[in-house]
Structures are given as structure tokens and as C-alpha cells.
């Protein structure tokens, strides 16, 4: 059996909503098809392995962007992939010739949309442009003086996507230029304008988070905090009644929900509910990423450690983007939460067992496969399909949030 790495990078709209994900994929054993082009091998692996039934799960029901080798797969693009939700990314690593034009024509005739990746504005691509539905521009390669270069596409109404947007200044400049979509880590970095203070509403939610992670739970205090916040009350009841928890028994009030869950699940579910609420107004991808990361780290922990530590792994992953979500430093976040020294160390400096696991998870999310191969924790996952763990985490996230 062969295993795969499957990650994703979000594509955001101008108002930082998730439009879709570019899938990052690589075979874990150098390459299962060493005698053919690696792009073709990647595409075949992508289609032939478990991802076929999980594209919508992995992309949270959003659009999927997949790189395909222009001269092989595009001519025979699988008809069982949904053209309404899958974009074909055309790599500019091949020259423009008759076979490429034929492949693009065949692809568009089947209803698939083509995104021209890493466009370099070379005139050789002119014959392809009429069949293109989106143009992706790497702003680190092309710079930000793009007015004249992108004018043609704007006039033709062809959507533009800015790739590798790393800072808010770059994001704002791309907004000015008229880009429609954005990829990069800009939304994961705090925009430091002035020292932010937490609103009373957010403080109450952090107080609840603090309560559920005390050594001894006070259910009466937890109930009172939740009942004072309508959004928390609604979210917790909805979550406990959802398919995520089996939907086996209808929960009618907070006290009933808390008793039904038990201590371990109270900590997990309240953390999830609080995160979803405090992230209001922030890019939804921050919540999606936090929840997926938490579940992924939990599943990895069960594989390399044991069941006893799964709650700690989940919590570390869930809280790992809280500084970005709240717009304050991680130090300020940690001052308000009675976390263990190991979780605190992991969140603050990526040290200790949870810091090390978080570090490996971040490498996986970025699709840095060579670095992942060298990570010591990855060596402990031999025999485990890490790509499937990520898909399982995405499925869990989708049930939890949607």
C-alpha cells in the first residue's frame, strides 16, 4: 500500500472569506511512478488514492484547485470530478504548442475551469488566454508594480489571484490593484496598528475557557457563564445535538449538556465553541485551521503516544492561533489561561512535546514535504497514512463547524 501527504492552502476573497483551497499533494515514498513526469505521477496518485471521495471533505465544501500536468491529464481529465467545484491549475512549466492548446480546449469543453498558475506575462501564452478562467500571479516574483501587466485581464473580466501574499501591506496593495482572490500567510500574521485590548465579551469567553481547563471543574460556574451569553448557549446546544456527537439524545439546556458530556468532553467542546465565537470578524479560515489542526494533532498523538494524551494535543492545536484571532500576543493569551507548563511552552516557543508536534503540524500544513520527512516525529508515523489522518481531521472539522 502506498501513502500520501495531502495538505491545502486557502484561497480567500477580497473580504477574506474562504473561496476554495489549492490542494498540496505528494507521494510519501519519493515517487510511485519514477519513470514518468513527476507532475503526472502526482496527478495519478491524487486521483487513484483515497482523495477521490474526499475532495469536498478536504476543501470543506468549497472550490478545489488541483495542479495537473498539461500534456497528459488534461486531455483525459476524469469526468467523475465535479466541474462545478474543481479548478484545473495549468502550470507554466511547459511550452505553448498544439497539444497544450488541444488539451485546454478539451478541458474547457467538458465544463472545467482553468486557472493559469504563476503567470509570467510572456506573450507565448496569448493563444491560451481565451480558454483561461483565472490568472494567478506570484507577487514575490512579479513585484507589486503590476498595473500595466494586469490591465488586460481586468478589462476582459478575467479574475485575478495574488499568490504568496505574506503581509497585510501586500494584501492592501493587491486590493488596490484590483485582485479578486488571495493566497498566502498574510491572514495568519497580526496587523499591529496599536496595542489592542480585549473587549468585555471576549474576556468573558476567555474566562469560560479558563474555567473549563482548571483541574477541578465547577459545572455550576461554567453553566452560569454560558447562560449569560446567548451565542455560547446556542452554539453549545447545537454542537452537542449535532451529528458530530451522534445526535442520539436531544439536549434541552446547558446543565443537561454539561452532565451529558462529562469532564473531558466539556473541555474539548467548550474550547471549540469559544474559539468559534471569539473569532467572529476574523477570516473564517483561522477557525477552520484551528479546529482541523486540533483534531489532526489529536489523531497523530493517538498514533505515536496513547489515548491518555489526546486531550492535551487537541487543546494545544485549538489554541495555537488564538493570538492571531484575538489580535494580542500569545503571552497575553497565556496569562489568562491556567494551562499546563508543557502546553504553555509549546504554544509560546514551540518547545516540548506539544511544541514539537505543533511544529510538525505547521510544516505539514505548509506542504513542506522535505522538511516533514526529516522531522523526528514523522519517523514515528511510519506505517500510518498521514494524509488520511488529515482528511479525517477535515471531516471532523466540517461536522463541528457547518
Secondary structure, 3 states (H helix, E strand, C coil): CCCEEEEEEEEEECCCCEEEEEEEEEECCCCCCCCCCHHHHHHHHHHHCHHHHCHHHHCCCCEEEEEECCCCCHHHCCCCCCCCCEEEEECCCCCCCHHHHHHHHHHHHCCCEEEECCCCCCHHHHHHHCCCCEEEEEHHHHCCCCHHHHHHHHHHCCEEEEECCCCHHHHHHHHHHCCCEECCCHHHCCCCCCCCCCCHHHHHHHHHHHHHCCCCCCHHHHHHHHHCCHHHHHHHHHHHCCHHHCCCCCCCCHHHHHHHHCHHHHHHHHHHHHHHHHCCCCCHHHHHHHHHHHHHHHHHHHHHCCHHHHHHHHHHHHHCCHHHHHCCCHHHHHHCCCCCHHHHHHHHHCCHHHHHHHHHHHHHHCCCHHHHHHCHHHHCCCCCCHHHHHHHHHHHHHHHHC
